[in-house]
Structures are given as structure tokens and as C-alpha cells.
Amino acid sequence: MWTDLDRKRITKFTAGCKEVPHPEACVLVATYNTGDLVGKWLPAPRLPLIGRYLPARVRLFGRGMLPVVVLLHLCFIPAFLLMVSKPPQLASLLKSDAVPLTIVLLLGVSTGYIGCMCLSLAAERGTTAAQKEMAGMVSSFALMVGLSAGSALGLALSNFIAPNASPSLPPPPIT
């Protein structure tokens, strides 16, 4: 499904683009966002369920395992590279759309869960309310810096790998 999409149509999720994005690319974005939402709900202290609250704090790891979990999260990179390269040994497995959608969904769930747990675990570090608040603010700032750096790196890599595939922004109006 998504490995056969036109590269120029995938990269045009920008505000300046007037073309409609490819529907299959929209399915992938919606799948990731759904998984991210589910991942962020998992560590919540209580989940709303039809007027009642369900205790649902799912805690799969603690502070000591956090670096290991983040490094394991990098295993998605080879998974996506395998799907894009389409090796003949995996051709029968990759014919189905279920494999890419499942990997994108797992990426979303794990990203949402890891991001939420990082903020939760940082706030537990303090002993007083002021220390917990400060730890929460610092971890939120660190998360924003990391997301910005990752976006900048992704943009730089996409321009380096395929410089003509990225849409160019319209020139600024001359006044």
C-alpha cells in the first residue's frame, strides 16, 4: 500500500499545499495518531468509560528501564527500511496492507506511551510538590526540545536523501 505511493504526494502535508494528499497516506497518519492517543491513555491514572472511571494505570517499566525502552524504540527504523526496500524474502508478507498498518500503529502506541511515561517518571522524582512541579516543567521542556530536534533532523535527512521530492514553499509576497 504505502510503499507504492508517489513520493511527491506523501511529502505534501504542508499548509502551503493546495493538492489533496493521497488517501492511503491519510490512513497511515490516522493510524499513527490513533495509536499515539491509545499510548497516551495507557499510563493515565483513570480512564473515562461511559460516565464511570476505570482504573487503568498500565506501568510496563520504571526509571531504570527507560533508556533501554527508548533504545528498543529505535528498532522501528529497520522495520520501516525493510518495508520500503521490499526484499524478495519478505515479498509475500509485505503484500498485505496489514503489516505496514500494524507497524505504524505499534509505533504510535509505543511513542505515546514512552512520551507519557517519561513525563510521569520525571515528576515522581521530587519529594515536595514544588520539586515535582519543577521536574514536570523541565521534562516537558526537554521533550519539546527533543521533538524539535528530531523534526529538524528528519527535515534535513529528507532534503539530503531526496532533495527534489520535498515541496518548495511559495515565495513570500513582494510588498
N, C-alpha and C positions, 0 to 999 in steps of 0.2 A: 504494500500500500504506500507507505510514506517514503520508501527508498526510491520510488519511481516518480516522485513529484518533481516538477520543474523547479530548479533551484531559485530562479528569479522570483517565482511566486511565493516561495516559503519565506524569503527574507524581507518581504514587503509588509510586515506588521508594524508600520510606522504611521504617524499621524499625517504625514505629507502624501501618503499613497492614496490614489484615487481608485485603484483596481480592487476588486473583491478578492480576498485571499482564497486559496484553494480550499474546498470544503474538507478534504481529508486532513489538511494541516490544522484546520479549526477543531476537528475531532481530537487530534493529538494534544492541542493546547487545553481543551476542555477536560480531557482525561488527566493530564498533569495537574490542573487546578483542582479537580475533584479529589485526587489522591492527596494533594497538599492540604486541602481542607480536612480530610479524614485524619491525616497525620497530625495536624494541629489540635484536633479534638481528642485524640487518644490520651495525652497526658493531663487533660483538664480534670480538675478535682471532681466536677459533677457535670453530667451531660443532660441537657433538657430532653425529655421524652414525653410528649403529649400531656403537658401540664404537670408532670411529675419529674423528679430528678433521679437519675440513675447513677449510683457511684461507679466511676469508671476510670479511676487513675491507673493507667497502664504504665508501669515503670519497668523497662527492659534492661536498663543499665544505670550505673551510678557514675560519680565523678571520675573514678579511676579508669573506667572503661571508655570514657568519652573520646579520647584521642584514637583509640582502636576502632571505635564505631565510625568515626569520621574518615579514617583511612580506608575502612571497608567500603564506605560510601563511594570511594573512587573506583570501585570495581564496575560501576555503571559505564565508565568511559570505554573499556574494552568491549563491553556488551553492545554499545551503540556502534563502535567501529566495526565489529563483526557483522552487524546487520547492514551497515552501509556497504561494506566490501563484498558481501554476498559470496562467501566461499562455497565451492561446489559441494563440500561435505555437509553443509547445512542448508542446501537449497530446498530440500523437502520440508524442513522445519520452518523456514522463513517464507514459504508460500502463503501461509495463513497470516491474516492481519492480527490474530490473537497474540502472537509473540511480541511484536512491537508495542501493541497497546498495553500488554501486561507489564513489559519492562518500563514503559513510560508511567504507568500507574504506580508501580513499585518505587520508581524514582520520586514521584510526587509524595507518596506516603512517607518514605524514609526522610526526604528533605524536610517536610513539615514536622515530623516527629523529632528529628535531631535538632532543628532550629528551636522548637518549643522547649525541649529538654535542656538545651544549653542555657536558655534564659531562666528556667526553673532551678537548675542546679546552681547557677551563679547566685541567685537570690538566697539560697539556703545556706550559703557560706557565712553570712553575718549572724551575729548574736543579738543585736538590738534592731529595732525597727529602722533606725536611721542607717545602719550598716547594710541592711537588706535592701533598702531603697537605693542606696548608692551603688551596691553591686548590681542591681537591676538596671540602673541607668548606664553604668559602664559597659555591661554586657550588651545592652541594646545598641549603644554607640558602636561597639566592636562589631556587632552583627551588621549594622548599616555600612560600616567601612569595608567589611569583607564582601558584602553583596555588591557594593560599588566597584571594588577592585576586581571582582570576578566578572562583572559586566564589562568593564573596560578591557580586561584581558580577552574575553570572548569576542568583543568587537575587533580588537587588534588582530586576533588569530583569524577571524573570518575574513578580514581585509587582506591578511597575508596569504591565506590559503586560496581564496578566490576573489581577487580584487575587483573583478567586473561583475560579480554576482550581487553585491550589495547595492541597494537602490541609492541613488545620489539624492540628496536633499535639494529642493528647488533653491535657486539663488535668492538672496534677500532682495526685497524690492528697493529700487533706487529712488531716493527721495530728493 
